[in-house]
Amino acid sequence: MRASILKWALAVPAGAFLVLFLAWPLAGVVGEAVSGGGRAFAAMADDPVFWRGLVGSAVLGTLAPFASTVVGLAVSLHLATLPPAKRTALLTVIAVPLSFSGLVVAYGFILVFGRSGFVTMLLADLGADPAVVGGLIYTPAGLAIAYCYYLIPRAVLVIFPVVANFETEQLHAARALGASPARAFIDILLPQVAPACLVAFALCAAVALGAYGTALALSGTQIPILPMVLYSKISDSGADLPSAAAMSLVLIALACTVMAIAELVRPRVRAAA
């Protein structure tokens, strides 16, 4: 009886939080999107700007998380070889970008890699064109690099616990039996960390799909991604709330789909390993 009361006592605050800050706002967004008989969805489907934003978000939400996952795996493998004290210190430093907002990250990249940035000026002294070098950060490739700045720590924090608990004796045994380092990595280590890599990729993809502040500060609405298309619907130059609500639901659906696919595929990847 006491255990049941304790469970309810713990569940009620969490349930109230979800209702107030998730279910209630989401219901408002859904209501706005379907107002007018759902014409916002029809207009969205006929809007070429929406489709360009969707394609841009899909590309950026795939490439940046993939690169972040690969780098996160490499960093995790290196951290696993370090002494505990040094490993803890580096993990603390790696986690620092997670405390920054997207706007802070964007302005930091502008100060370092912008047209008058520190690194740009150093490269200009070596003969590089600052207009070309400094303009990179304002392109889709530069935005992907900025995204990786705070996606890589997320990937490391997901992958590292699995790598740290990996029994390295398996690699030594494979090497003793004649396997090359690359073959031992592919056949022994990679299958066992693949589920964690999949989860890290899905988490980074969900974050990248909805990232807003970094893209706004670096490119405004010049780079066609869905959050910026949505922003243009509710900015000073526009107030199309039904269309913005419909696009919000598309973004939510995309992020939820990515996470759901990862959760469905992860057990099969683990079983195959």
C-alpha positions, 0 to 999 in steps of 0.5 A, a space after each residue: 500500500 505504501 509503495 503504491 502511494 509512493 508511486 502515485 506521489 512521484 507520478 503525479 508531479 511528472 504527469 502534471 509537468 507533461 500536461 502543462 508543458 507538453 500536452 497542453 501546448 501541443 493541443 494548442 498547436 494542433 488546434 491552430 493547425 486544423 483551424 479553417 478545416 485544415 487548409 494550412 496543410 493543403 497550402 503547406 503541401 503546395 508551397 515549394 518553400 516548404 519542400 525546399 526547407 524539408 529537403 534541407 532539414 533532411 540533408 542537414 539532419 542526416 549529415 551533421 549527426 552522422 559526422 558527429 556520431 563518427 567523431 563521437 565514436 573516435 573520441 570515446 575510443 580515445 577516452 577509454 584508453 586514458 587514466 580515470 582522472 584525465 578521462 573525467 577532466 576531458 569529459 567535463 570539458 567535452 560537455 561544456 558546449 551543451 551549456 551554451 545556447 544556439 545563439 552563443 555558439 553561432 556568435 562564437 563561430 562568427 568571432 572565430 571563423 567569420 569574415 573578420 574572425 580570428 582564424 580568418 585573419 590568421 589565414 589572410 596573413 598567409 595569403 588566403 582570401 578572407 571573403 572566401 574563408 570567412 564566408 564558409 561559416 554562413 553556408 550550409 556546410 558551415 552551419 553543419 560544422 556549427 551543429 557538430 560543435 554541440 552534437 559531438 558532445 551528445 554523441 560522446 556521452 551516449 557512446 562512451 559508457 558502452 565503449 568504456 565497458 567493452 572487454 578489450 580482451 576480445 580484440 587481443 584474442 582476435 589479433 592473436 588469431 591473426 586478425 588485422 586491427 581493422 578487421 578486429 575493429 569491424 568484426 568485434 568492436 563495431 557490432 557491440 557499439 553499433 546500438 549506442 551509435 544508432 541511439 546517438 545518431 537518432 538523438 543528434 538528428 532530432 536535435 539538428 532537425 529542430 535547431 533554431 538559434 544557431 541557424 538564425 544567427 548564422 544565416 537568417 532565413 537564407 539557408 532553406 531548412 524547416 525551422 527557418 521557413 517556420 520562423 518566416 511564418 511568424 516573424 515581423 514580416 509574416 503572421 501565418 500562424 496556421 501554416 506555422 503550426 502545421 510545419 511545427 507538427 511536421 517537425 515534431 513528427 520527423 523528430 519522433 519518427 527518427 527516435 522511434 526508428 532507432 528504438 525499433 532497430 536497436 534491439 535487432 542490431 544488438 541481436 545481430 551482434 
